Amino acid sequence: MNKDINKDIYDEVLRALSFLEPINKEKIILSMDSEFLQLFPDFTNEELETILNQMQKEKVLTVSKADNGELLYQKNLPKRSLWQRIKSLF
């Protein structure tokens, strides 16, 4: 797969993830833009898993398990430096 296409898919998966609640793979795919999925009809579950593993290594998302053993994914809030936190107070 081309690196540009892979980056586009990575960005779309990142956009589909939520800060507020952990979601499973099915909800990630359902929250992706339908036009985007039409552009990439060969997008597979294995590619999604690879992208999610890469995001986990980069600490972009957190993985947890549901009661039924299903993996849930949640986007991490970006860390702010001490200077940014002090600056936001004024």
N, C-alpha and C positions, 0 to 999 in steps of 0.2 A: 504494500500500500504506500502511496505517495505521502511524504512528510507533511505537505500542505493539507491534504485531505485529513490526515490523522490529527493535525492541529485543529481543524475545523470541527471534527467529531469530539475532540477533547473539550473544546470550548462549549459545544452544545451540551455535553454531559455535565459540565461544570455549571452551566446556566440552569439545568434541570434539577440540580440538587438543591436542598433546602437548608437554611440556617436553623429553622424553627423545629422541625421534626425529622427524625430518621425515617427514610423511605427505602423500600426494597427495589430490586432491579426492574420489576414490572412497572412500578409507579414512575421510575426514572424514564423508562421508554415511553410511557403514556404522557408524561409531562413534556417530552420533546416536541418540537414543532413538526407538524405533519408535512409541511413543505420540505423541511430539512430531511426527513426520513424518505421522502420521495426522491430527493437528489442522491441519496445513498441507499439504494435498495439492497445492496449486498452487505449492509451493516449487520454483524452477527453478535450473538450473545458472548462468544469468546472474545471478540474485540472490546465489548463493553466491560467484561471482566478484566482484561488487560489494562484498559484505561483506568478502571477503579483501583486496581492494584498499584498502578503508577501514581495515582493521586494519593493513595494511602502512604506510599514511600515518601512523597513530597510533603506529607502532613497537611494536605489541603482538605482532607476529609477524615472523619472518624468512623470506624466500623464497630457495630455492636450486634448482639444477637437478640432476636425476639424470643418469646416463650416457646414457640414451636421450632426453634433452631434456625430460622431463616436469618440471613445476614441483612442488616439495615445500615444505610449509609447516610451520613449527615455532614454537611459542609462546615468546616471550622471558620470561626470569625478570624479575620486577619489580626495579628498581634500589633499593638501600637507601642511605640517606644515611650520611654518615660517623658521625653520632651513633648511628644504629641499629647499625652494625657494631661500634662501641666498646662499646655497651651489651650486645651479645650475648656479649661476652667475659667479662662478670662475672656 
